[in-house]
Amino acid sequence: MIISSHIKEHLLKAIILLMICSTYQLSAERLKDIVEIQGVRSNPLVGYGLVVGLDGTGEQTTYTTQTFKTMLKRFGITLPANVNPKLKNIAAVAIHAEMPAFIKPGQTIDVTVSSLGDAKSLRGGSLLMSPLTGIDGQIYAIAQGNLVVGGFGISGADGSSVTVNIPTVGRIPSGAIVERMIHSAFASGDSLTLNLHRPDFTTAKRVADAINGLLGPGTAFPLDGASIKVSAPLDPSQRVMYLATLENLQVVEAEGQAKVVVNSRTGTIVMGRNVRVSQAAVAHGNLIVTINENINVSQPEPFSQGGETAITPDSTVDVVQENARMFVLQGGIKLEDIVKSINAVGTAPGDLMAILEALKEAGALHAELVVI
Protein backbone atom coordinates (compact mmCIF):
# COMPACT_ATOMS: atom_id res chain seq x y z
CA MET A 1 0.00 0.00 0.00
CA ILE A 2 1.33 3.40 -1.00
CA ILE A 3 0.53 6.34 1.28
CA SER A 4 0.90 9.81 -0.14
CA SER A 5 3.07 12.38 1.59
CA HIS A 6 -0.03 14.53 2.24
CA ILE A 7 -1.75 11.69 4.13
CA LYS A 8 1.46 10.92 6.00
CA GLU A 9 1.64 14.51 7.15
CA HIS A 10 -1.93 14.39 8.50
CA LEU A 11 -1.29 11.05 10.22
CA LEU A 12 1.84 12.43 11.85
CA LYS A 13 -0.06 15.48 13.11
CA ALA A 14 -2.83 13.26 14.49
CA ILE A 15 -0.32 11.06 16.33
CA ILE A 16 1.45 14.09 17.82
CA LEU A 17 -1.91 15.59 18.90
CA LEU A 18 -2.92 12.27 20.50
CA MET A 19 0.37 12.11 22.40
CA ILE A 20 -0.07 15.69 23.64
CA CYS A 21 -3.66 14.97 24.76
CA SER A 22 -2.55 11.79 26.56
CA THR A 23 0.18 13.68 28.41
CA TYR A 24 -2.30 16.42 29.27
CA GLN A 25 -4.77 13.92 30.72
CA LEU A 26 -2.11 12.22 32.81
CA SER A 27 -0.93 15.47 34.41
CA ALA A 28 -4.33 17.19 34.59
CA GLU A 29 -6.59 17.39 37.63
CA ARG A 30 -10.34 17.63 37.96
CA LEU A 31 -11.65 21.15 38.41
CA LYS A 32 -13.47 20.09 41.61
CA ASP A 33 -10.10 19.19 43.18
CA ILE A 34 -8.50 22.59 42.70
CA VAL A 35 -11.38 25.06 43.19
CA GLU A 36 -14.29 25.73 45.48
CA ILE A 37 -17.48 27.64 44.73
CA GLN A 38 -17.65 30.99 46.47
CA GLY A 39 -20.41 31.02 49.09
CA VAL A 40 -20.73 27.23 49.25
CA ARG A 41 -19.07 26.25 52.52
CA SER A 42 -19.68 24.73 55.93
CA ASN A 43 -20.52 26.86 58.96
CA PRO A 44 -19.25 26.34 62.52
CA LEU A 45 -21.71 25.89 65.37
CA VAL A 46 -21.00 26.06 69.11
CA GLY A 47 -22.95 25.34 72.27
CA TYR A 48 -22.78 24.71 76.02
CA GLY A 49 -24.33 21.85 77.95
CA LEU A 50 -24.17 19.24 80.68
CA VAL A 51 -22.92 15.67 80.47
CA VAL A 52 -24.53 13.42 83.07
CA GLY A 53 -24.15 9.80 84.16
CA LEU A 54 -20.40 9.88 84.77
CA ASP A 55 -18.87 7.32 87.12
CA GLY A 56 -17.55 9.78 89.72
CA THR A 57 -15.29 11.51 87.19
CA GLY A 58 -17.27 14.76 87.01
CA GLU A 59 -16.57 18.17 88.51
CA GLN A 60 -17.88 20.56 91.15
CA THR A 61 -17.12 23.96 89.67
CA THR A 62 -19.28 27.02 90.32
CA TYR A 63 -20.66 27.26 86.79
CA THR A 64 -21.47 23.53 86.74
CA THR A 65 -23.50 23.92 89.92
CA GLN A 66 -25.23 27.02 88.55
CA THR A 67 -26.10 25.27 85.28
CA PHE A 68 -27.43 22.27 87.21
CA LYS A 69 -29.70 24.45 89.37
CA THR A 70 -30.97 26.33 86.30
CA MET A 71 -31.81 23.04 84.59
CA LEU A 72 -33.76 21.86 87.65
CA LYS A 73 -35.76 25.11 87.71
CA ARG A 74 -36.90 24.43 84.14
CA PHE A 75 -38.39 21.20 85.43
CA GLY A 76 -40.08 22.93 88.39
CA ILE A 77 -37.50 21.94 91.04
CA THR A 78 -35.94 24.68 93.18
CA LEU A 79 -33.06 23.90 95.52
CA PRO A 80 -32.63 25.90 98.74
CA ALA A 81 -30.01 28.63 98.50
CA ASN A 82 -27.86 27.07 101.19
CA VAL A 83 -27.76 23.65 99.52
CA ASN A 84 -24.63 22.85 97.53
CA PRO A 85 -25.17 19.63 95.56
CA LYS A 86 -22.22 17.27 95.26
CA LEU A 87 -21.90 16.86 91.52
CA LYS A 88 -19.43 14.05 90.93
CA ASN A 89 -21.38 12.59 88.03
CA ILE A 90 -21.91 15.80 86.03
CA ALA A 91 -19.57 17.87 83.85
CA ALA A 92 -20.00 21.17 82.01
CA VAL A 93 -18.95 20.86 78.39
CA ALA A 94 -18.43 22.89 75.23
CA ILE A 95 -20.03 21.50 72.07
CA HIS A 96 -18.93 22.29 68.55
CA ALA A 97 -19.88 21.03 65.10
CA GLU A 98 -19.63 21.87 61.39
CA MET A 99 -22.87 22.42 59.48
CA PRO A 100 -22.29 21.49 55.83
CA ALA A 101 -23.67 23.53 52.95
CA PHE A 102 -27.16 22.66 51.68
CA ILE A 103 -28.05 20.54 54.74
CA LYS A 104 -31.77 20.64 55.47
CA PRO A 105 -33.84 20.70 58.71
CA GLY A 106 -34.32 17.22 60.10
CA GLN A 107 -30.94 15.94 58.94
CA THR A 108 -28.22 15.14 61.48
CA ILE A 109 -24.59 16.17 61.94
CA ASP A 110 -21.76 14.89 64.16
CA VAL A 111 -20.77 16.85 67.26
CA THR A 112 -17.66 17.01 69.43
CA VAL A 113 -17.98 17.46 73.20
CA SER A 114 -15.10 18.80 75.35
CA SER A 115 -14.86 19.25 79.12
CA LEU A 116 -14.70 22.85 80.36
CA GLY A 117 -13.67 22.18 83.96
CA ASP A 118 -11.60 19.67 85.89
CA ALA A 119 -13.61 16.57 85.06
CA LYS A 120 -11.34 13.55 84.89
CA SER A 121 -13.23 11.73 82.16
CA LEU A 122 -16.39 11.94 80.06
CA ARG A 123 -16.43 8.21 79.43
CA GLY A 124 -19.89 6.70 79.81
CA GLY A 125 -21.65 10.08 79.92
CA SER A 126 -24.68 11.38 78.06
CA LEU A 127 -25.16 14.90 76.77
CA LEU A 128 -28.47 16.52 77.66
CA MET A 129 -30.36 18.55 75.08
CA SER A 130 -28.23 21.58 74.17
CA PRO A 131 -28.76 24.26 71.50
CA LEU A 132 -26.02 24.95 68.94
CA THR A 133 -25.76 28.51 67.65
CA GLY A 134 -24.00 30.19 64.74
CA ILE A 135 -22.00 33.38 64.62
CA ASP A 136 -25.26 35.37 64.40
CA GLY A 137 -26.53 33.94 67.70
CA GLN A 138 -29.37 32.00 66.05
CA ILE A 139 -30.03 28.36 66.98
CA TYR A 140 -29.37 26.06 64.02
CA ALA A 141 -29.23 22.61 65.65
CA ILE A 142 -30.04 20.72 68.86
CA ALA A 143 -27.48 18.25 70.25
CA GLN A 144 -28.12 15.29 72.53
CA GLY A 145 -26.92 11.72 72.90
CA ASN A 146 -24.42 9.26 74.34
CA LEU A 147 -20.73 10.08 74.07
CA VAL A 148 -18.13 7.92 72.36
CA VAL A 149 -14.83 8.52 74.21
CA GLY A 150 -11.66 6.94 72.87
CA GLY A 151 -9.49 7.61 75.93
CA PHE A 152 -9.56 6.56 79.56
CA GLY A 153 -7.67 7.28 82.77
CA ILE A 154 -6.92 5.20 85.87
CA SER A 155 -5.54 6.59 89.14
CA GLY A 156 -4.40 4.93 92.35
CA ALA A 157 -4.74 5.95 96.00
CA ASP A 158 -1.08 7.02 96.14
CA GLY A 159 -1.61 9.59 93.36
CA SER A 160 -0.18 7.53 90.51
CA SER A 161 -2.21 7.52 87.30
CA VAL A 162 -2.23 6.20 83.76
CA THR A 163 -3.99 8.01 80.91
CA VAL A 164 -4.58 6.65 77.40
CA ASN A 165 -5.48 9.20 74.72
CA ILE A 166 -7.74 12.07 75.86
CA PRO A 167 -10.64 11.01 78.13
CA THR A 168 -12.11 14.52 78.43
CA VAL A 169 -13.16 14.81 74.76
CA GLY A 170 -15.80 12.70 73.05
CA ARG A 171 -17.95 12.58 69.94
CA ILE A 172 -21.60 11.87 69.25
CA PRO A 173 -22.12 10.53 65.71
CA SER A 174 -25.26 12.11 64.23
CA GLY A 175 -25.65 13.76 67.61
CA ALA A 176 -27.34 16.99 66.49
CA ILE A 177 -30.57 17.53 64.56
CA VAL A 178 -30.60 20.51 62.19
CA GLU A 179 -33.44 22.92 62.98
CA ARG A 180 -32.73 25.74 60.55
CA MET A 181 -31.22 26.00 57.10
CA ILE A 182 -28.36 28.41 56.42
CA HIS A 183 -28.92 30.67 53.41
CA SER A 184 -26.60 30.10 50.46
CA ALA A 185 -25.92 32.40 47.52
CA PHE A 186 -25.56 29.40 45.20
CA ALA A 187 -28.93 29.86 43.46
CA SER A 188 -28.82 33.67 43.15
CA GLY A 189 -27.47 35.76 40.29
CA ASP A 190 -26.51 34.82 36.75
CA SER A 191 -22.92 33.82 37.51
CA LEU A 192 -20.73 31.83 39.91
CA THR A 193 -17.24 32.53 41.20
CA LEU A 194 -14.68 29.72 41.45
CA ASN A 195 -11.90 30.25 44.00
CA LEU A 196 -8.61 28.38 43.56
CA HIS A 197 -7.29 26.45 46.54
CA ARG A 198 -3.80 27.62 45.57
CA PRO A 199 -3.95 31.06 43.95
CA ASP A 200 -1.92 31.31 40.76
CA PHE A 201 -2.39 33.56 37.72
CA THR A 202 -1.41 30.83 35.27
CA THR A 203 -3.84 28.33 36.77
CA ALA A 204 -6.63 30.92 36.77
CA LYS A 205 -6.10 31.54 33.07
CA ARG A 206 -5.99 27.81 32.31
CA VAL A 207 -9.28 27.23 34.15
CA ALA A 208 -10.97 30.04 32.21
CA ASP A 209 -9.55 28.73 28.91
CA ALA A 210 -10.72 25.18 29.65
CA ILE A 211 -14.27 26.34 30.46
CA ASN A 212 -14.42 28.59 27.39
CA GLY A 213 -13.10 25.74 25.24
CA LEU A 214 -15.97 23.54 26.45
CA LEU A 215 -18.86 26.02 26.59
CA GLY A 216 -17.78 28.78 24.24
CA PRO A 217 -15.82 32.05 24.40
CA GLY A 218 -16.84 34.59 27.03
CA THR A 219 -18.33 32.01 29.43
CA ALA A 220 -15.55 32.42 31.99
CA PHE A 221 -12.88 35.00 32.73
CA PRO A 222 -10.36 35.33 35.57
CA LEU A 223 -10.98 38.12 38.08
CA ASP A 224 -7.52 37.83 39.65
CA GLY A 225 -4.99 35.14 40.54
CA ALA A 226 -7.48 33.35 42.80
CA SER A 227 -10.95 33.74 41.28
CA ILE A 228 -12.68 32.90 37.99
CA LYS A 229 -16.15 34.23 37.21
CA VAL A 230 -18.37 31.84 35.24
CA SER A 231 -21.76 32.53 33.67
CA ALA A 232 -24.41 30.16 35.01
CA PRO A 233 -28.08 29.34 34.34
CA LEU A 234 -30.74 31.04 36.49
CA ASP A 235 -32.73 27.86 37.07
CA PRO A 236 -31.32 26.01 40.16
CA SER A 237 -31.80 22.52 38.69
CA GLN A 238 -30.02 23.50 35.49
CA ARG A 239 -27.27 25.11 37.57
CA VAL A 240 -26.64 21.80 39.37
CA MET A 241 -26.26 19.89 36.08
CA TYR A 242 -24.14 22.74 34.74
CA LEU A 243 -21.68 22.49 37.65
CA ALA A 244 -21.68 18.71 37.53
CA THR A 245 -20.24 19.05 34.01
CA LEU A 246 -17.74 21.75 34.95
CA GLU A 247 -16.33 20.08 38.07
CA ASN A 248 -15.15 17.05 36.05
CA LEU A 249 -13.31 19.23 33.55
CA GLN A 250 -9.59 18.39 33.38
CA VAL A 251 -7.18 21.29 34.03
CA VAL A 252 -3.39 21.28 34.36
CA GLU A 253 -2.49 23.19 37.53
CA ALA A 254 0.51 25.51 37.18
CA GLU A 255 3.68 24.76 39.08
CA GLY A 256 4.16 26.91 42.15
CA GLN A 257 6.93 29.37 42.94
CA ALA A 258 10.36 27.88 43.54
CA LYS A 259 10.75 27.42 47.30
CA VAL A 260 13.08 25.85 49.82
CA VAL A 261 11.27 25.11 53.07
CA VAL A 262 13.42 24.62 56.17
CA ASN A 263 12.00 23.34 59.45
CA SER A 264 14.41 24.71 62.04
CA ARG A 265 13.02 22.47 64.81
CA THR A 266 13.26 19.08 63.11
CA GLY A 267 16.01 19.78 60.57
CA THR A 268 13.73 18.82 57.68
CA ILE A 269 14.50 20.50 54.35
CA VAL A 270 12.20 20.31 51.33
CA MET A 271 13.16 21.78 47.94
CA GLY A 272 10.81 22.21 45.01
CA ARG A 273 11.91 20.92 41.63
CA ASN A 274 12.08 24.45 40.15
CA VAL A 275 14.86 25.51 42.52
CA ARG A 276 17.90 26.78 40.60
CA VAL A 277 21.29 28.13 41.62
CA SER A 278 23.83 30.35 39.93
CA GLN A 279 27.45 29.22 39.75
CA ALA A 280 28.97 29.34 43.23
CA ALA A 281 31.82 27.78 45.18
CA VAL A 282 31.01 26.57 48.69
CA ALA A 283 33.42 25.70 51.50
CA HIS A 284 31.98 24.60 54.81
CA GLY A 285 33.82 23.30 57.85
CA ASN A 286 33.46 23.10 61.62
CA LEU A 287 35.70 24.63 64.25
CA ILE A 288 35.78 22.50 67.42
CA VAL A 289 37.09 24.07 70.64
CA THR A 290 37.66 21.77 73.64
CA ILE A 291 38.51 23.12 77.09
CA ASN A 292 39.57 20.73 79.87
CA GLU A 293 39.85 21.95 83.45
CA ASN A 294 42.08 19.93 85.85
CA ILE A 295 42.89 20.65 89.49
CA ASN A 296 46.43 20.01 90.77
CA VAL A 297 47.30 19.84 94.49
CA SER A 298 50.75 21.06 95.57
CA GLN A 299 51.92 19.87 99.04
CA PRO A 300 55.04 20.95 101.01
CA GLU A 301 57.98 18.59 101.51
CA PRO A 302 57.79 16.30 104.56
CA PHE A 303 58.88 17.88 107.84
CA SER A 304 59.23 21.29 106.15
CA GLN A 305 58.54 24.41 108.21
CA GLY A 306 55.84 26.91 107.17
CA GLY A 307 54.75 25.02 104.11
CA GLU A 308 51.06 25.03 103.03
CA THR A 309 49.06 22.87 100.70
CA ALA A 310 48.09 24.79 97.54
CA ILE A 311 45.53 24.05 94.80
CA THR A 312 46.53 25.11 91.30
CA PRO A 313 44.23 24.95 88.26
CA ASP A 314 45.50 23.38 85.07
CA SER A 315 43.59 24.32 81.88
CA THR A 316 44.10 22.73 78.48
CA VAL A 317 42.59 24.30 75.39
CA ASP A 318 42.52 22.34 72.12
CA VAL A 319 41.32 23.77 68.80
CA VAL A 320 40.57 21.39 65.96
CA GLN A 321 39.30 22.60 62.61
CA GLU A 322 37.81 20.00 60.33
CA ASN A 323 38.86 20.02 56.71
CA ALA A 324 36.53 22.32 54.77
CA ARG A 325 35.81 20.57 51.51
CA MET A 326 35.00 23.00 48.74
CA PHE A 327 32.60 22.09 45.97
CA VAL A 328 31.30 24.03 42.99
CA LEU A 329 27.64 24.43 42.09
CA GLN A 330 27.29 25.00 38.35
CA GLY A 331 24.91 27.70 37.21
CA GLY A 332 21.35 26.67 36.34
CA ILE A 333 21.63 23.14 37.71
CA LYS A 334 18.49 21.30 38.76
CA LEU A 335 17.33 19.97 42.10
CA GLU A 336 18.86 16.52 41.60
CA ASP A 337 22.28 18.04 40.91
CA ILE A 338 22.08 20.26 43.99
CA VAL A 339 21.28 17.28 46.21
CA LYS A 340 24.08 15.18 44.69
CA SER A 341 26.65 17.95 45.10
CA ILE A 342 25.77 18.57 48.75
CA ASN A 343 25.49 14.88 49.64
CA ALA A 344 28.90 14.22 48.10
CA VAL A 345 30.60 16.07 50.97
CA GLY A 346 28.48 14.40 53.66
CA THR A 347 26.68 17.54 54.81
CA ALA A 348 24.36 17.23 57.81
CA PRO A 349 20.93 18.94 57.79
CA GLY A 350 22.15 21.68 60.12
CA ASP A 351 25.10 22.44 57.85
CA LEU A 352 22.85 22.33 54.79
CA MET A 353 20.64 25.03 56.32
CA ALA A 354 23.68 27.27 56.76
CA ILE A 355 24.78 26.62 53.15
CA LEU A 356 21.34 27.44 51.76
CA GLU A 357 21.13 30.65 53.79
CA ALA A 358 24.57 31.69 52.57
CA LEU A 359 23.66 30.94 48.95
CA LYS A 360 20.49 33.02 49.31
CA GLU A 361 22.45 35.90 50.84
CA ALA A 362 24.98 35.73 48.01
CA GLY A 363 22.21 35.85 45.41
CA ALA A 364 23.06 32.42 44.03
CA LEU A 365 19.89 30.64 45.22
CA HIS A 366 16.99 31.47 42.89
CA ALA A 367 14.15 30.40 45.16
CA GLU A 368 12.24 31.68 48.16
CA LEU A 369 13.80 30.44 51.39
CA VAL A 370 11.08 29.74 53.97
CA VAL A 371 12.05 28.91 57.56
CA ILE A 372 9.28 27.52 59.74
C-alpha positions in Angstrom: 0.0 0.0 0.0 1.3 3.4 -1.0 0.5 6.3 1.3 0.9 9.8 -0.1 3.1 12.4 1.6 0.0 14.5 2.2 -1.7 11.7 4.1 1.5 10.9 6.0 1.6 14.5 7.2 -1.9 14.4 8.5 -1.3 11.1 10.2 1.8 12.4 11.9 -0.1 15.5 13.1 -2.8 13.3 14.5 -0.3 11.1 16.3 1.4 14.1 17.8 -1.9 15.6 18.9 -2.9 12.3 20.5 0.4 12.1 22.4 -0.1 15.7 23.6 -3.7 15.0 24.8 -2.5 11.8 26.6 0.2 13.7 28.4 -2.3 16.4 29.3 -4.8 13.9 30.7 -2.1 12.2 32.8 -0.9 15.5 34.4 -4.3 17.2 34.6 -6.6 17.4 37.6 -10.3 17.6 38.0 -11.6 21.2 38.4 -13.5 20.1 41.6 -10.1 19.2 43.2 -8.5 22.6 42.7 -11.4 25.1 43.2 -14.3 25.7 45.5 -17.5 27.6 44.7 -17.6 31.0 46.5 -20.4 31.0 49.1 -20.7 27.2 49.2 -19.1 26.3 52.5 -19.7 24.7 55.9 -20.5 26.9 59.0 -19.2 26.3 62.5 -21.7 25.9 65.4 -21.0 26.1 69.1 -23.0 25.3 72.3 -22.8 24.7 76.0 -24.3 21.9 77.9 -24.2 19.2 80.7 -22.9 15.7 80.5 -24.5 13.4 83.1 -24.1 9.8 84.2 -20.4 9.9 84.8 -18.9 7.3 87.1 -17.6 9.8 89.7 -15.3 11.5 87.2 -17.3 14.8 87.0 -16.6 18.2 88.5 -17.9 20.6 91.1 -17.1 24.0 89.7 -19.3 27.0 90.3 -20.7 27.3 86.8 -21.5 23.5 86.7 -23.5 23.9 89.9 -25.2 27.0 88.5 -26.1 25.3 85.3 -27.4 22.3 87.2 -29.7 24.5 89.4 -31.0 26.3 86.3 -31.8 23.0 84.6 -33.8 21.9 87.6 -35.8 25.1 87.7 -36.9 24.4 84.1 -38.4 21.2 85.4 -40.1 22.9 88.4 -37.5 21.9 91.0 -35.9 24.7 93.2 -33.1 23.9 95.5 -32.6 25.9 98.7 -30.0 28.6 98.5 -27.9 27.1 101.2 -27.8 23.7 99.5 -24.6 22.8 97.5 -25.2 19.6 95.6 -22.2 17.3 95.3 -21.9 16.9 91.5 -19.4 14.0 90.9 -21.4 12.6 88.0 -21.9 15.8 86.0 -19.6 17.9 83.8 -20.0 21.2 82.0 -19.0 20.9 78.4 -18.4 22.9 75.2 -20.0 21.5 72.1 -18.9 22.3 68.5 -19.9 21.0 65.1 -19.6 21.9 61.4 -22.9 22.4 59.5 -22.3 21.5 55.8 -23.7 23.5 53.0 -27.2 22.7 51.7 -28.1 20.5 54.7 -31.8 20.6 55.5 -33.8 20.7 58.7 -34.3 17.2 60.1 -30.9 15.9 58.9 -28.2 15.1 61.5 -24.6 16.2 61.9 -21.8 14.9 64.2 -20.8 16.8 67.3 -17.7 17.0 69.4 -18.0 17.5 73.2 -15.1 18.8 75.3 -14.9 19.2 79.1 -14.7 22.8 80.4 -13.7 22.2 84.0 -11.6 19.7 85.9 -13.6 16.6 85.1 -11.3 13.5 84.9 -13.2 11.7 82.2 -16.4 11.9 80.1 -16.4 8.2 79.4 -19.9 6.7 79.8 -21.6 10.1 79.9 -24.7 11.4 78.1 -25.2 14.9 76.8 -28.5 16.5 77.7 -30.4 18.6 75.1 -28.2 21.6 74.2 -28.8 24.3 71.5 -26.0 24.9 68.9 -25.8 28.5 67.7 -24.0 30.2 64.7 -22.0 33.4 64.6 -25.3 35.4 64.4 -26.5 33.9 67.7 -29.4 32.0 66.0 -30.0 28.4 67.0 -29.4 26.1 64.0 -29.2 22.6 65.6 -30.0 20.7 68.9 -27.5 18.3 70.3 -28.1 15.3 72.5 -26.9 11.7 72.9 -24.4 9.3 74.3 -20.7 10.1 74.1 -18.1 7.9 72.4 -14.8 8.5 74.2 -11.7 6.9 72.9 -9.5 7.6 75.9 -9.6 6.6 79.6 -7.7 7.3 82.8 -6.9 5.2 85.9 -5.5 6.6 89.1 -4.4 4.9 92.4 -4.7 5.9 96.0 -1.1 7.0 96.1 -1.6 9.6 93.4 -0.2 7.5 90.5 -2.2 7.5 87.3 -2.2 6.2 83.8 -4.0 8.0 80.9 -4.6 6.7 77.4 -5.5 9.2 74.7 -7.7 12.1 75.9 -10.6 11.0 78.1 -12.1 14.5 78.4 -13.2 14.8 74.8 -15.8 12.7 73.0 -18.0 12.6 69.9 -21.6 11.9 69.2 -22.1 10.5 65.7 -25.3 12.1 64.2 -25.7 13.8 67.6 -27.3 17.0 66.5 -30.6 17.5 64.6 -30.6 20.5 62.2 -33.4 22.9 63.0 -32.7 25.7 60.6 -31.2 26.0 57.1 -28.4 28.4 56.4 -28.9 30.7 53.4 -26.6 30.1 50.5 -25.9 32.4 47.5 -25.6 29.4 45.2 -28.9 29.9 43.5 -28.8 33.7 43.1 -27.5 35.8 40.3 -26.5 34.8 36.7 -22.9 33.8 37.5 -20.7 31.8 39.9 -17.2 32.5 41.2 -14.7 29.7 41.4 -11.9 30.3 44.0 -8.6 28.4 43.6 -7.3 26.4 46.5 -3.8 27.6 45.6 -3.9 31.1 44.0 -1.9 31.3 40.8 -2.4 33.6 37.7 -1.4 30.8 35.3 -3.8 28.3 36.8 -6.6 30.9 36.8 -6.1 31.5 33.1 -6.0 27.8 32.3 -9.3 27.2 34.2 -11.0 30.0 32.2 -9.6 28.7 28.9 -10.7 25.2 29.6 -14.3 26.3 30.5 -14.4 28.6 27.4 -13.1 25.7 25.2 -16.0 23.5 26.5 -18.9 26.0 26.6 -17.8 28.8 24.2 -15.8 32.1 24.4 -16.8 34.6 27.0 -18.3 32.0 29.4 -15.5 32.4 32.0 -12.9 35.0 32.7 -10.4 35.3 35.6 -11.0 38.1 38.1 -7.5 37.8 39.7 -5.0 35.1 40.5 -7.5 33.3 42.8 -10.9 33.7 41.3 -12.7 32.9 38.0 -16.2 34.2 37.2 -18.4 31.8 35.2 -21.8 32.5 33.7 -24.4 30.2 35.0 -28.1 29.3 34.3 -30.7 31.0 36.5 -32.7 27.9 37.1 -31.3 26.0 40.2 -31.8 22.5 38.7 -30.0 23.5 35.5 -27.3 25.1 37.6 -26.6 21.8 39.4 -26.3 19.9 36.1 -24.1 22.7 34.7 -21.7 22.5 37.7 -21.7 18.7 37.5 -20.2 19.0 34.0 -17.7 21.8 34.9 -16.3 20.1 38.1 -15.2 17.1 36.1 -13.3 19.2 33.5 -9.6 18.4 33.4 -7.2 21.3 34.0 -3.4 21.3 34.4 -2.5 23.2 37.5 0.5 25.5 37.2 3.7 24.8 39.1 4.2 26.9 42.1 6.9 29.4 42.9 10.4 27.9 43.5 10.8 27.4 47.3 13.1 25.9 49.8 11.3 25.1 53.1 13.4 24.6 56.2 12.0 23.3 59.5 14.4 24.7 62.0 13.0 22.5 64.8 13.3 19.1 63.1 16.0 19.8 60.6 13.7 18.8 57.7 14.5 20.5 54.3 12.2 20.3 51.3 13.2 21.8 47.9 10.8 22.2 45.0 11.9 20.9 41.6 12.1 24.4 40.2 14.9 25.5 42.5 17.9 26.8 40.6 21.3 28.1 41.6 23.8 30.3 39.9 27.5 29.2 39.7 29.0 29.3 43.2 31.8 27.8 45.2 31.0 26.6 48.7 33.4 25.7 51.5 32.0 24.6 54.8 33.8 23.3 57.8 33.5 23.1 61.6 35.7 24.6 64.3 35.8 22.5 67.4 37.1 24.1 70.6 37.7 21.8 73.6 38.5 23.1 77.1 39.6 20.7 79.9 39.9 22.0 83.4 42.1 19.9 85.9 42.9 20.6 89.5 46.4 20.0 90.8 47.3 19.8 94.5 50.8 21.1 95.6 51.9 19.9 99.0 55.0 21.0 101.0 58.0 18.6 101.5 57.8 16.3 104.6 58.9 17.9 107.8 59.2 21.3 106.2 58.5 24.4 108.2 55.8 26.9 107.2 54.7 25.0 104.1 51.1 25.0 103.0 49.1 22.9 100.7 48.1 24.8 97.5 45.5 24.0 94.8 46.5 25.1 91.3 44.2 25.0 88.3 45.5 23.4 85.1 43.6 24.3 81.9 44.1 22.7 78.5 42.6 24.3 75.4 42.5 22.3 72.1 41.3 23.8 68.8 40.6 21.4 66.0 39.3 22.6 62.6 37.8 20.0 60.3 38.9 20.0 56.7 36.5 22.3 54.8 35.8 20.6 51.5 35.0 23.0 48.7 32.6 22.1 46.0 31.3 24.0 43.0 27.6 24.4 42.1 27.3 25.0 38.4 24.9 27.7 37.2 21.4 26.7 36.3 21.6 23.1 37.7 18.5 21.3 38.8 17.3 20.0 42.1 18.9 16.5 41.6 22.3 18.0 40.9 22.1 20.3 44.0 21.3 17.3 46.2 24.1 15.2 44.7 26.7 17.9 45.1 25.8 18.6 48.7 25.5 14.9 49.6 28.9 14.2 48.1 30.6 16.1 51.0 28.5 14.4 53.7 26.7 17.5 54.8 24.4 17.2 57.8 20.9 18.9 57.8 22.1 21.7 60.1 25.1 22.4 57.8 22.8 22.3 54.8 20.6 25.0 56.3 23.7 27.3 56.8 24.8 26.6 53.2 21.3 27.4 51.8 21.1 30.6 53.8 24.6 31.7 52.6 23.7 30.9 49.0 20.5 33.0 49.3 22.5 35.9 50.8 25.0 35.7 48.0 22.2 35.8 45.4 23.1 32.4 44.0 19.9 30.6 45.2 17.0 31.5 42.9 14.1 30.4 45.2 12.2 31.7 48.2 13.8 30.4 51.4 11.1 29.7 54.0 12.1 28.9 57.6 9.3 27.5 59.7 
